[in-house]
Structures are given as structure tokens and as C-alpha cells.
Amino acid sequence: MRSPQGTMSITTISCLLLVTVLPATVEAVQSTFNYVPIGQNPTLYTPGFEPIMHLDQMTFNDTVFSDRAFLVEFYADWCGHCRAFAPYFRQFANMVRDWYPVVTVAVINCADSFNQAACRENGVTYFPMMKYFPRTATTATQGKLFETPHSAEQIRDTLLRTVSNEYMFNSSRYPDWPNLGHIAVDSRTTYGQLWDGVPPKANYMAILFEEYDGVGAQFVMDLISRNHILGARRALSNSPLVQMLNIRNFPTVALFRRDHQQALYMQRYTNQTVKEIDDAITGDMKQGGRQAPILTTTYAPTTTTTQTPLIDCHSYPDRCRDMYYVSETDMLKAMRMALLDEVTRVPGSIRGDNFTNLHEFMTLLSNHFPVLSFQNDIRRMRAKRTTSVILRNSERARLVFTHMREFLEGRKAVGSVSADEYRRQFESVERVYASPFPVNSTWQHCKGSSPQYRGYTCGLWTTFHALTVHTYIDTIKDDFVNPMKPLSTIQGWVKSFFGCEHCRNHFMHMTTTLFPLNERRVRHPHDMMTYLWRAHNIVNNRLHGDTTEDPQFTKMQFPAPFLCPTCHSGGQFSRRQIRNFLLRYYGSIKPHNRLADQRLAL
């Protein structure tokens, strides 16, 4: 059975596509640390509770291209590597929270459709991506790419070098930045001249003496937040001040008061130095009968994400079994993100291998994306009667895939299409077919126990498996089917468009080196199902125990015994039973609940 829209000709559709919808303009504003970004997706960081500023499409330009430098992480909330990187980035942000007057740490969620234009303008081709925007930056192209190591210290040190270099070339233009240069002292230098560059309101000055260009710049940056009471400078070990103060070890910090030439404090630099300086200033002011200042930064409380109560699958296998199913909603949400957000992330043209891989993937979807659900309860293993149910949204989605395949075929002669033209075509076609992709629905089976888990990547894997299973079902009477084709097509899309760079590299390494996709492993039609099943379990084994693992949906070897008892025999999987399970599991698809969407809209 076909949807009534299925009778509409491509020519008619092309006429309808001439109508374009212009986006509403919004007034740009500047973000703050308490700003909650606009969008529907969950964020990996908590607005207002971390020293991380959240940006979105409305605030990005007016905030970043302002009066200070910015280090921005471009991430996708669904990206496993972004989730694994988040604790290190959060730790780094706390390390440099006092550097805010000079450089601000910020993030933007590129997975949220509201932010797509800002991320495209910044050339975000993978996640996570970090860019440093100097204080003088006025366009996205002036941002400098940063590495994303799993080390807060490495990120801090790289940022420090970058800020220091920017200051050295612009010191005269940045009078409000702390003086990051070394003190120049000769026989004619007076005590008062040592205070040049220290804010006039600051009554104290701390000087760090170092043998080489070491921790001095970090020391100065760490004390920025105290510039209302304390100025910080650095000096090299060959400075005449070293002999005058009889300093023998480095690095050493000396504290002075503006009206007092003798050091109030002088000790080797350690992790406790800043606190000791605070104590020395407080003590000196109390001794002089003055009110002690507030020197330390007030740290915001941390919050924990609300998590759904976990179910012990060993104790309650029936309850866990109910949580595992294939959802039409999840697959449709994932495919729209894969074909629209991922494909058009980078401005310019889709050409070469990327164009070919997109066309091949669209062809696979137009031919074999599931439109029927075979309602055979997998919990009743001996059930023989199977009924089919039409997946209405998927049926309309297939028409979108078919139209987009024909659209791409019309561009094969030139072998390319602009990302903007492709996006306009896709968005127009989906409107013609009554928007079959439930973008506002929540994830179903792929919903994590808390927002930072599962979601899009779960939906991708589910769709990939369903494509291999339904390709097998659709071609079961075809004696000349190529079982490698759907797998190589999936591999091609991942290689060209999957935004999580770390995840993409792992997938390509697995399918080319660790568990190569070749004709030796994929000889028979059913091998297209079992190859992907084995590959997915390799991924599960690698990620088991990782910080990105959902505690409710652990990276077990799939399927677990509570899902398929007969699949397990003597500690090994039964290949025949696995094939039967895959056909049952990915053949029985829970239809999208349109009434739930309507209730949600109300």
C-alpha cells in the first residue's frame, strides 16, 4: 500500500519546491555565564554552574567578536568522544576560571539545529573542535584551531602560550590586559617604576622570579581576578632584583606593598602560593587597621543530572526486555540528522567521494528503509503467525529518500551539489510529504537514563542494522544480490559524513583493519546482517566501562541472554539462532506514535 502522496509526480513536486520559507530574524544579544542557550537538545555542560559560557546562533557573533579573547568548544551532545572529552574540558575551565577578563571559555552545541548556521560559518567538520578567537577577531575565519587532548593541563598550557603570544604582539593595544612581559630593571630603576603597569587601585604587587620562561605567565593570569587589590609581575633570574633580595632558588615569589619597599612575603612558588599571598595580604591589612578585602573567587555549586532509577537486568530480566525494541521514531530522527545536519555541516560543495557516498546511501534508503513492521513478539519464540503493519511515517520518508536520490542523480554529470542547494531541496521535499521525520519527538528505545547518554548514535546503529536486515528480506529471492553493497554503502556514509571524528576513525579502523569488510567475511546474503552484528559487538567490547557508557544500557555483547536465551550455547553465540533473532528483532518495529506528538504539542 502506498501513501496518497506517492502518486504525486516529481515534476509537480519540483513546482511546489519553488516556494521557499524565509527564517524569522532574531535580534542578537551577548551571552553571560548564566545564559541558557536556545535550542531543544540537551547540553553537556550546566549553564550558570560552571565557568563555561554557553553560546548559540543568537549570541555567538556579538559575544565572541567583542572585547576579549575566546576559546570555544564546538561539540555535539550525541558525540561519544565529546562526552568523553567533557570532564577534561570542565576541569580545564575550572583551572582558568580566573582568566575571564582576558579569555573566556565557551561552548556551542552544533547538534542543535538552531546553531547550524554558526557552526557552518566556523567550518566545523568534526566533533569536538576547539577554536581560539583573539581579542581582535571579527570573523569566524580568524579563529585558530586547537587540539582536544584528554588533559586539562595540556589545554591550559596551549591556551597560555597562545594568549602570551597575542599579548607580545599587541601589548600597546591591550592596556587593560595584565603585563605578561618580564620586568626590565637597571641601576637607574626606582621602586616606583617597578609598579608601572600595575593597576593604580592595587596596593600590593607580587613578583615571580624564574630562571626561564616558565610558570610566570600562568602566575600572572591566575591573579587577574585580584587586580583590584593586587598586581602580578614576572622577572628573570638575571634581574638585579634577584641579588638585592638574595634569592637563591627558583621560581620564587615576593610580595610588596606600594608604600613599603621590603618584601612582606618571599617563598618558593608552589601550588599553595596564591593562598599564601591572600593570607599575607589579609594579615597585613588587619595589622594596619584596614578592612581585609575579598580576594578569592567564589565557586558556584556543582549539580548532578537527574537520572532515571536503574533496573537490575539480572534480577528483573522481564523489565529489561521491555526496554529493548526497534523504534520507528528513533530511526526517522537519526536519518534526518544524518542526511541533513551531518551532510550540510560544512559550507561549500559536496563533491567527489562524498557525493558518491551520499548518492549510494540515499539509494540504499530509498530501496530498503523499513516501511513494514512484522509484528511477531520476540518474547514468544515459538510464535508462527506474523502480521505486517505499515509504518506510515517511514512510508512517506521513503518518498523523500526517493526524490532526493533522483535529485542527486540529476547532478551526477557534474559530480557535485552545493550544501545549501541540497539543504533547501531536502527541507522542501520533506514539507511536500508532510514532514515525516518527528524532529520534536523524544528518543524512544534510544533515550538514555540521563540526557548525556545514547540518542543519535543509538539511532544510527539501529538504522544500520535494520537496513541490513530489511535488505536481506527484500532480496531473499534475488540470486544475484551483492551482500557487500549495503555494508560498504554504510561504511561510505560514515567515512564521509559522521561528525564524531574519534568515533569515525575507530569505525574505519575496525572495518578496514581490525575486522575488515571483505568478500571472505561477507559471502552469503545473511552475512550482511551478521557482519554488522559482529562489528557492533567489537565496538561494545571496546567501550564497555567507558565514561560514555549508559549504566542502564551497558555495552554488553548483544543480545543478552534475557533477550535471546537460545542465542547462547556453551558460552558462545549460536550463529543460526543469532540470524533468526536479528530477523525477529529488527523486523518488528514499534510504529511512531503520532498522537503522542500531538499531545506534546498541546
Disulfide bonds with the S-S distance in Angstrom:
Cys110-Cys119 2.07
Cys313-Cys320 1.95
Cys446-Cys458 2.08
Cys500-Cys503 2.23
Cys564-Cys567 1.98
